[in-house]
Amino acid sequence: MTIKALIFDFDGLLMDTETALLESWRWEWRRHGLELDPVGFFADHGGDANEPRYAALAAAVGPAYDRESSHALRMAQRAKLNAALEPAPGIVGWLDRATELGLRLAVASSSPITHVGAMLDQAGLRARFEVLATGEEVTAHKPDPAVYLLALERLGLPAAEAVAFEDTAHGVAAAHAAGLRCVAVPNPHADNVRFTAADLLLPNAADLSLDAVLAGLARRAGRLR
């Protein structure tokens, strides 16, 4: 079936906000004279995973820890880091080519619209996307398919006519659960060996042109028939 739309995750795919998130936490640990162990930092699900991170820092600091102040300072540092971000390499080229091919574009993210929308505005990308589906609009986060199903509903398309792009293994699982084919472009902190389920795995969006990506998906679909 002809592909009519591309649905992109946001964090770690369109922009490297995952590194900014990790660095904001490293900064906050160092403010207390401590070092953050990054092992297990990134959750295996979408949505907010910060409560256990604050709990771990509170346990390390002890009774003097001020959660409210810590959060405010970390968020200010994260905003500073995010403000320096640009679209990930190759992404703008993919979006340009998608427009030339007449493909519709959507975002399906577990993050809230306040974050996704602001970052897309900063990058000058928001107008590119016909549909935004975000975490506060659904009752479950990836690997649950709810946000992808919402994006498909708003596009008015069946899953067979769209392709998802993800940077995490649980994002790939969510896309597949929604019936979508999925191209994986792992973020810098993802373990590539966990992406065996992806229909196509790329080191970055600059590695292949969008035409080559779509051709690769078509070849794979032909082999599976």
Backbone as CSV, one residue per row, in Angstrom:
resi,resn,N_x,N_y,N_z,CA_x,CA_y,CA_z,C_x,C_y,C_z
1,MET,0.846,-1.198,0.000,0.000,0.000,0.000,0.885,1.253,0.000
2,THR,0.472,2.294,-0.671,1.243,3.519,-0.808,1.381,4.244,0.525
3,ILE,2.583,4.702,0.816,2.815,5.484,2.031,2.353,6.919,1.792
4,LYS,1.501,7.408,2.688,0.963,8.757,2.560,1.415,9.698,3.665
5,ALA,1.931,9.143,4.773,2.311,9.997,5.903,3.504,9.425,6.650
6,LEU,4.254,10.308,7.255,5.373,9.946,8.130,5.058,10.486,9.518
7,ILE,5.223,9.637,10.533,4.926,10.031,11.906,6.214,9.928,12.723
8,PHE,6.646,11.054,13.276,7.918,11.122,13.987,7.718,11.222,15.497
9,ASP,8.517,10.457,16.236,8.699,10.744,17.644,9.416,12.092,17.733
10,PHE,9.432,12.689,18.929,10.123,13.972,19.045,11.458,13.862,19.780
11,ASP,11.418,13.627,21.096,12.636,13.661,21.914,13.658,12.623,21.469
12,GLY,14.875,13.082,21.198,15.941,12.177,20.807,15.958,11.844,19.336
13,LEU,14.921,12.220,18.618,14.850,11.928,17.184,14.915,13.214,16.362
14,LEU,13.914,14.070,16.513,13.937,15.333,15.774,14.981,16.285,16.345
15,MET,15.154,16.242,17.672,16.165,17.055,18.346,16.744,16.234,19.490
16,ASP,18.022,16.433,19.801,18.669,15.618,20.828,18.402,16.156,22.234
17,THR,17.143,16.219,22.592,16.759,16.662,23.930,17.111,15.635,24.994
18,GLU,17.354,14.391,24.607,17.718,13.367,25.590,19.075,13.672,26.213
19,THR,20.031,14.099,25.412,21.335,14.473,25.959,21.201,15.688,26.870
20,ALA,20.387,16.659,26.472,20.169,17.837,27.315,19.553,17.432,28.655
21,LEU,18.615,16.492,28.619,17.996,16.010,29.858,19.036,15.372,30.770
22,LEU,19.832,14.455,30.221,20.855,13.787,31.014,21.855,14.789,31.578
23,GLU,22.285,15.740,30.765,23.271,16.710,31.223,22.703,17.630,32.298
24,SER,21.409,17.919,32.244,20.807,18.744,33.299,20.842,18.018,34.633
25,TRP,20.652,16.705,34.584,20.731,15.918,35.814,22.168,15.787,36.288
26,ARG,23.114,15.595,35.408,24.523,15.551,35.810,24.915,16.867,36.491
27,TRP,24.485,17.963,35.904,24.770,19.289,36.461,24.219,19.406,37.868
28,GLU,23.003,18.919,38.087,22.382,19.036,39.406,23.072,18.140,40.431
29,TRP,23.482,16.949,40.043,24.242,16.096,40.960,25.573,16.754,41.314
30,ARG,26.238,17.313,40.326,27.540,17.941,40.583,27.401,19.181,41.464
31,ARG,26.268,19.850,41.381,26.026,21.004,42.246,26.065,20.597,43.717
32,HIS,25.754,19.327,43.956,25.797,18.785,45.321,27.115,18.048,45.607
33,GLY,28.081,18.175,44.682,29.354,17.508,44.870,29.313,16.020,44.603
34,LEU,28.358,15.589,43.790,28.162,14.169,43.510,28.235,13.909,42.013
35,GLU,28.414,12.644,41.639,28.408,12.244,40.236,27.234,11.300,39.963
36,LEU,26.492,11.585,38.949,25.364,10.746,38.550,25.859,9.508,37.813
37,ASP,25.365,8.347,38.203,25.632,7.117,37.463,24.599,7.023,36.343
38,PRO,25.010,7.120,35.075,24.037,7.135,33.975,23.400,5.785,33.685
39,VAL,23.924,4.708,34.276,23.356,3.378,34.039,21.911,3.348,34.548
40,GLY,21.008,2.991,33.675,19.596,2.925,34.037,18.900,4.267,34.095
41,PHE,19.580,5.337,33.660,18.970,6.671,33.737,17.723,6.772,32.867
42,PHE,17.810,6.247,31.646,16.682,6.371,30.717,15.697,5.225,30.919
43,ALA,14.440,5.572,31.084,13.394,4.590,31.356,13.020,3.818,30.092
44,ASP,12.401,2.664,30.282,11.923,1.848,29.168,10.478,2.192,28.809
45,HIS,10.106,3.432,29.016,8.756,3.884,28.683,8.800,5.377,28.421
46,GLY,7.778,5.873,27.765,7.675,7.299,27.525,7.077,8.011,28.730
47,GLY,6.937,9.323,28.631,6.355,10.078,29.727,7.391,10.480,30.762
48,ASP,6.919,11.101,31.836,7.788,11.646,32.869,8.371,10.529,33.740
49,ALA,9.688,10.467,33.814,10.368,9.464,34.650,11.210,10.131,35.729
50,ASN,10.891,11.375,36.074,11.767,12.134,36.954,11.607,11.843,38.439
51,GLU,10.464,11.342,38.877,10.287,11.126,40.313,11.332,10.183,40.903
52,PRO,11.592,9.013,40.300,12.649,8.170,40.859,14.033,8.814,40.773
53,ARG,14.243,9.697,39.794,15.521,10.394,39.688,15.698,11.368,40.852
54,TYR,14.633,12.085,41.199,14.703,12.977,42.353,14.867,12.177,43.645
55,ALA,14.201,11.043,43.728,14.320,10.210,44.925,15.754,9.721,45.107
56,ALA,16.396,9.336,43.997,17.783,8.868,44.067,18.716,9.993,44.508
57,LEU,18.505,11.193,43.986,19.342,12.326,44.378,19.110,12.693,45.836
58,ALA,17.849,12.675,46.260,17.532,12.987,47.659,18.214,12.008,48.598
59,ALA,18.217,10.727,48.230,18.863,9.713,49.064,20.369,9.931,49.130
60,ALA,20.952,10.378,48.032,22.400,10.602,47.994,22.803,11.851,48.779
61,VAL,21.973,12.892,48.716,22.300,14.151,49.393,22.014,14.067,50.886
62,GLY,20.871,13.462,51.232,20.493,13.377,52.642,19.469,14.426,53.036
63,PRO,19.275,14.632,54.340,18.207,15.512,54.847,18.284,16.950,54.362
64,ALA,19.450,17.408,53.961,19.588,18.799,53.514,19.008,19.042,52.119
65,TYR,18.617,17.979,51.446,18.139,18.118,50.061,16.830,18.892,49.995
66,ASP,16.774,19.880,49.128,15.584,20.708,48.912,15.032,20.387,47.529
67,ARG,13.990,19.579,47.487,13.422,19.104,46.214,12.931,20.254,45.348
68,GLU,12.250,21.220,45.932,11.688,22.328,45.160,12.777,23.163,44.501
69,SER,13.791,23.500,45.278,14.904,24.284,44.732,15.664,23.485,43.685
70,SER,15.892,22.203,43.962,16.610,21.337,43.031,15.896,21.281,41.688
71,HIS,14.596,21.116,41.727,13.816,21.035,40.489,13.896,22.346,39.708
72,ALA,13.720,23.459,40.391,13.737,24.758,39.713,15.089,25.021,39.051
73,LEU,16.162,24.726,39.766,17.490,24.966,39.210,17.794,24.022,38.048
74,ARG,17.407,22.753,38.202,17.664,21.794,37.117,16.870,22.159,35.866
75,MET,15.625,22.544,36.037,14.802,22.903,34.883,15.356,24.134,34.165
76,ALA,15.900,25.076,34.939,16.515,26.254,34.316,17.750,25.846,33.509
77,GLN,18.525,24.915,34.048,19.694,24.424,33.320,19.278,23.646,32.085
78,ARG,18.237,22.837,32.207,17.750,22.089,31.052,17.271,23.043,29.956
79,ALA,16.545,24.090,30.346,16.063,25.068,29.366,17.234,25.737,28.653
80,LYS,18.297,26.028,29.389,19.490,26.627,28.792,20.106,25.687,27.760
81,LEU,20.198,24.408,28.108,20.761,23.429,27.182,19.855,23.233,25.965
82,ASN,18.555,23.153,26.199,17.605,22.975,25.093,17.629,24.158,24.134
83,ALA,17.867,25.350,24.677,17.856,26.560,23.844,18.960,26.546,22.794
84,ALA,19.990,25.741,23.009,21.102,25.660,22.057,20.899,24.568,21.009
85,LEU,19.820,23.806,21.124,19.619,22.666,20.226,19.097,23.087,18.863
86,GLU,19.502,22.317,17.867,18.995,22.451,16.497,18.441,21.093,16.069
87,PRO,17.745,21.028,14.944,17.271,19.726,14.462,18.430,18.747,14.298
88,ALA,18.179,17.485,14.567,19.214,16.460,14.435,19.698,16.390,12.986
89,PRO,20.955,15.997,12.771,21.496,15.907,11.405,20.618,15.061,10.491
90,GLY,20.328,15.597,9.317,19.551,14.877,8.320,18.052,15.062,8.406
91,ILE,17.561,15.528,9.550,16.111,15.630,9.740,15.477,16.652,8.794
92,VAL,16.069,17.831,8.693,15.477,18.861,7.820,15.461,18.381,6.378
93,GLY,16.508,17.677,5.947,16.529,17.126,4.592,15.400,16.129,4.378
94,TRP,15.151,15.281,5.366,14.024,14.338,5.258,12.699,15.085,5.151
95,LEU,12.516,16.095,5.984,11.252,16.837,5.966,11.068,17.586,4.652
96,ASP,12.148,18.154,4.148,12.076,18.842,2.852,11.653,17.868,1.755
97,ARG,12.275,16.703,1.735,11.972,15.722,0.702,10.549,15.184,0.863
98,ALA,10.111,15.004,2.107,8.736,14.542,2.337,7.731,15.518,1.731
99,THR,7.999,16.805,1.896,7.118,17.818,1.320,7.119,17.733,-0.196
100,GLU,8.295,17.545,-0.787,8.389,17.410,-2.244,7.621,16.194,-2.744
101,LEU,7.603,15.137,-1.949,6.904,13.910,-2.337,5.409,13.948,-2.022
102,GLY,4.968,15.022,-1.372,3.554,15.147,-1.032,3.144,14.298,0.164
103,LEU,4.105,13.944,1.007,3.801,13.137,2.187,3.341,14.033,3.331
104,ARG,2.345,13.569,4.064,1.854,14.306,5.225,2.754,13.982,6.422
105,LEU,2.872,14.948,7.351,3.797,14.794,8.462,3.078,14.954,9.798
106,ALA,3.489,14.119,10.759,2.901,14.168,12.101,3.980,13.903,13.133
107,VAL,3.717,14.332,14.344,4.540,13.997,15.506,3.688,13.211,16.478
108,ALA,4.255,12.139,17.033,3.587,11.352,18.076,4.582,11.193,19.220
109,SER,4.394,11.964,20.278,5.362,12.015,21.377,4.686,11.779,22.717
110,SER,5.390,11.104,23.624,4.885,10.936,24.987,5.065,12.196,25.822
111,SER,5.846,13.153,25.339,6.048,14.409,26.059,4.845,15.329,25.874
112,PRO,4.680,16.317,26.753,3.536,17.233,26.635,3.719,18.252,25.523
113,ILE,2.617,18.821,25.083,2.643,19.808,24.006,3.432,21.051,24.405
114,THR,3.456,21.386,25.695,4.209,22.556,26.140,5.691,22.418,25.822
115,HIS,6.190,21.195,25.887,7.596,20.931,25.559,7.780,20.750,24.057
116,VAL,6.997,19.861,23.470,7.146,19.539,22.049,6.906,20.767,21.181
117,GLY,5.814,21.474,21.445,5.478,22.644,20.643,6.532,23.731,20.733
118,ALA,7.013,23.994,21.950,8.016,25.039,22.137,9.319,24.702,21.423
119,MET,9.732,23.451,21.492,10.974,23.059,20.838,10.836,23.078,19.318
120,LEU,9.693,22.636,18.808,9.472,22.705,17.363,9.448,24.153,16.877
121,ASP,8.846,25.040,17.674,8.857,26.465,17.336,10.283,26.992,17.291
122,GLN,11.072,26.633,18.300,12.469,27.079,18.369,13.245,26.662,17.128
123,ALA,12.988,25.432,16.665,13.714,24.900,15.512,13.116,25.348,14.180
124,GLY,11.996,26.059,14.231,11.329,26.478,13.002,10.671,25.327,12.257
125,LEU,10.281,24.283,12.999,9.735,23.084,12.366,8.225,22.903,12.567
126,ARG,7.638,23.638,13.465,6.253,23.330,13.838,5.307,23.376,12.645
127,ALA,5.474,24.345,11.769,4.574,24.486,10.624,4.688,23.328,9.648
128,ARG,5.756,22.544,9.767,5.931,21.395,8.867,4.934,20.280,9.157
129,PHE,4.452,20.230,10.395,3.658,19.085,10.837,2.167,19.404,10.862
130,GLU,1.439,18.621,10.110,-0.018,18.773,10.054,-0.663,18.354,11.362
131,VAL,-0.097,17.346,12.010,-0.676,16.768,13.229,0.383,16.688,14.322
132,LEU,-0.011,17.101,15.542,0.786,16.860,16.740,-0.073,16.052,17.704
133,ALA,0.420,14.900,18.133,-0.248,14.086,19.146,0.739,13.943,20.298
134,THR,0.331,14.318,21.507,1.289,14.395,22.607,0.774,13.711,23.875
135,GLY,1.690,13.553,24.816,1.466,12.675,25.953,0.302,13.007,26.844
136,GLU,0.007,14.302,27.025,-1.088,14.657,27.931,-2.463,14.331,27.336
137,GLU,-2.490,13.949,26.068,-3.759,13.654,25.400,-4.150,12.182,25.481
138,VAL,-3.270,11.343,25.993,-3.542,9.905,26.049,-3.358,9.406,27.480
139,THR,-3.953,8.254,27.768,-3.930,7.731,29.138,-2.744,6.819,29.409
140,ALA,-2.010,6.429,28.381,-0.844,5.555,28.564,0.249,5.986,27.600
141,HIS,1.491,5.800,28.013,2.634,6.223,27.216,3.316,5.025,26.549
142,LYS,4.162,5.329,25.581,4.906,4.282,24.884,5.630,3.404,25.906
143,PRO,5.607,2.077,25.742,5.306,1.291,24.539,3.826,1.083,24.220
144,ASP,2.923,1.690,25.002,1.514,1.653,24.624,1.341,2.419,23.313
145,PRO,0.496,1.943,22.411,0.364,2.588,21.092,-0.561,3.792,21.052
146,ALA,-1.107,4.209,22.203,-2.178,5.208,22.206,-1.844,6.481,21.438
147,VAL,-0.639,7.023,21.608,-0.331,8.295,20.961,-0.183,8.110,19.452
148,TYR,0.270,6.953,19.003,0.321,6.686,17.556,-1.083,6.505,16.987
149,LEU,-1.930,5.845,17.736,-3.315,5.676,17.276,-4.014,7.029,17.180
150,LEU,-3.701,7.918,18.112,-4.275,9.269,18.056,-3.778,10.015,16.825
151,ALA,-2.490,9.907,16.531,-1.942,10.567,15.343,-2.591,10.033,14.069
152,LEU,-2.771,8.717,13.996,-3.422,8.120,12.820,-4.864,8.587,12.704
153,GLU,-5.545,8.670,13.833,-6.940,9.143,13.818,-7.019,10.561,13.275
154,ARG,-6.109,11.411,13.702,-6.125,12.801,13.245,-5.715,12.927,11.777
155,LEU,-4.861,12.036,11.333,-4.504,12.016,9.913,-5.613,11.420,9.065
156,GLY,-6.466,10.608,9.689,-7.529,9.928,8.951,-7.004,8.840,8.046
157,LEU,-5.922,8.182,8.496,-5.274,7.160,7.678,-5.175,5.838,8.433
158,PRO,-5.206,4.719,7.709,-4.902,3.436,8.344,-3.395,3.316,8.554
159,ALA,-3.011,2.460,9.475,-1.585,2.305,9.780,-0.772,1.882,8.566
160,ALA,-1.369,1.127,7.658,-0.643,0.640,6.491,-0.196,1.767,5.567
161,GLU,-0.775,2.949,5.712,-0.434,4.067,4.835,0.500,5.079,5.498
162,ALA,1.093,4.682,6.620,2.018,5.586,7.310,3.232,4.808,7.799
163,VAL,4.290,5.539,8.106,5.526,4.966,8.642,5.929,5.783,9.862
164,ALA,6.351,5.092,10.915,6.824,5.766,12.123,8.349,5.841,12.132
165,PHE,8.864,6.843,12.825,10.309,7.012,13.022,10.549,7.173,14.515
166,GLU,11.440,6.345,15.055,11.655,6.292,16.504,13.128,6.233,16.869
167,ASP,13.428,6.663,18.107,14.814,6.612,18.594,15.002,5.666,19.770
168,THR,13.916,5.010,20.240,14.009,4.088,21.371,13.332,2.769,21.034
169,ALA,13.742,1.721,21.748,13.135,0.410,21.533,11.673,0.397,21.957
170,HIS,11.346,1.086,23.053,9.932,1.104,23.469,9.084,1.941,22.503
171,GLY,9.718,2.899,21.820,9.000,3.638,20.781,8.702,2.763,19.584
172,VAL,9.673,1.928,19.195,9.441,0.970,18.099,8.313,0.029,18.471
173,ALA,8.303,-0.439,19.710,7.237,-1.343,20.161,5.876,-0.662,20.082
174,ALA,5.814,0.611,20.451,4.552,1.352,20.377,4.064,1.486,18.940
175,ALA,4.999,1.812,18.034,4.636,1.953,16.623,4.100,0.642,16.064
176,HIS,4.792,-0.453,16.349,4.346,-1.755,15.853,2.999,-2.147,16.455
177,ALA,2.784,-1.823,17.723,1.506,-2.139,18.361,0.357,-1.373,17.713
178,ALA,0.677,-0.224,17.112,-0.336,0.555,16.386,-0.491,0.082,14.948
179,GLY,0.300,-0.911,14.538,0.220,-1.450,13.188,1.111,-0.766,12.182
180,LEU,2.011,0.079,12.668,2.884,0.853,11.778,4.214,0.147,11.506
181,ARG,4.743,0.341,10.328,6.146,0.024,10.097,6.978,1.086,10.791
182,CYS,8.194,0.735,11.195,8.963,1.690,11.985,10.436,1.699,11.595
183,VAL,10.937,2.904,11.332,12.361,3.137,11.087,12.976,3.599,12.402
184,ALA,14.027,2.922,12.860,14.692,3.294,14.103,15.962,4.078,13.821
185,VAL,16.081,5.218,14.498,17.300,6.026,14.464,17.674,6.230,15.931
186,PRO,18.388,5.285,16.548,18.638,5.339,17.989,19.310,6.631,18.435
187,ASN,18.841,7.157,19.569,19.491,8.337,20.129,20.858,7.945,20.703
188,PRO,21.716,8.906,21.033,23.087,8.578,21.454,23.186,7.706,22.707
189,HIS,22.089,7.585,23.455,22.124,6.845,24.716,21.386,5.508,24.626
190,ALA,20.888,5.178,23.455,20.146,3.928,23.266,21.101,2.803,22.871
191,ASP,20.741,1.594,23.275,21.536,0.405,22.955,21.043,-0.164,21.623
192,ASN,21.874,-0.084,20.608,21.457,-0.495,19.265,21.034,-1.956,19.178
193,VAL,21.538,-2.810,20.047,21.183,-4.234,19.969,19.729,-4.469,20.346
194,ARG,19.077,-3.481,20.923,17.679,-3.637,21.335,16.692,-3.309,20.211
195,PHE,17.203,-2.989,19.014,16.330,-2.533,17.933,16.095,-3.597,16.865
196,THR,16.200,-4.856,17.240,16.041,-5.932,16.252,14.651,-5.965,15.635
197,ALA,13.666,-5.401,16.332,12.294,-5.420,15.812,12.035,-4.339,14.774
198,ALA,12.919,-3.354,14.680,12.703,-2.254,13.738,12.704,-2.766,12.304
199,ASP,11.898,-2.140,11.462,11.851,-2.521,10.054,13.091,-2.046,9.313
200,LEU,13.689,-0.984,9.818,14.936,-0.455,9.254,15.670,0.255,10.383
201,LEU,16.967,0.011,10.505,17.781,0.601,11.564,18.871,1.451,10.942
202,LEU,18.928,2.739,11.336,19.913,3.670,10.783,20.728,4.300,11.903
203,PRO,22.006,4.593,11.659,22.808,5.267,12.687,22.386,6.712,12.905
204,ASN,21.886,7.362,11.872,21.383,8.729,11.985,20.565,9.054,10.745
205,ALA,19.865,10.179,10.788,18.990,10.552,9.678,19.754,11.050,8.474
206,ALA,21.056,11.322,8.640,21.871,11.771,7.514,22.482,10.603,6.752
207,ASP,22.302,9.384,7.274,22.945,8.214,6.676,22.320,7.836,5.340
208,LEU,21.006,7.981,5.212,20.301,7.654,3.976,19.340,8.768,3.617
209,SER,19.147,8.997,2.341,18.113,9.929,1.908,16.744,9.347,2.232
210,LEU,15.748,10.195,2.289,14.393,9.703,2.560,13.952,8.738,1.459
211,ASP,14.330,9.017,0.222,13.965,8.114,-0.881,14.548,6.723,-0.640
212,ALA,15.797,6.676,-0.170,16.431,5.387,0.093,15.771,4.675,1.266
213,VAL,15.370,5.430,2.270,14.663,4.842,3.410,13.351,4.197,2.950
214,LEU,12.574,4.932,2.182,11.281,4.418,1.723,11.472,3.226,0.788
215,ALA,12.518,3.274,-0.036,12.804,2.143,-0.925,13.193,0.916,-0.109
216,GLY,13.957,1.121,0.963,14.344,0.011,1.830,13.144,-0.626,2.502
217,LEU,12.205,0.189,2.938,10.979,-0.341,3.534,10.165,-1.125,2.508
218,ALA,10.111,-0.614,1.290,9.362,-1.304,0.234,9.980,-2.659,-0.080
219,ARG,11.304,-2.711,-0.125,11.984,-3.991,-0.380,11.708,-4.981,0.742
220,ARG,11.727,-4.511,1.964,11.478,-5.403,3.090,10.042,-5.926,3.056
221,ALA,9.114,-5.039,2.717,7.709,-5.454,2.624,7.542,-6.511,1.555
222,GLY,8.278,-6.346,0.428,8.201,-7.331,-0.636,8.731,-8.675,-0.225
223,ARG,9.801,-8.696,0.568,10.366,-9.963,1.035,9.445,-10.671,2.020
224,LEU,8.637,-9.889,2.746,7.769,-10.495,3.755,6.462,-11.023,3.191
225,ARG,6.185,-10.670,1.931,4.921,-11.148,1.340,5.004,-12.636,1.052
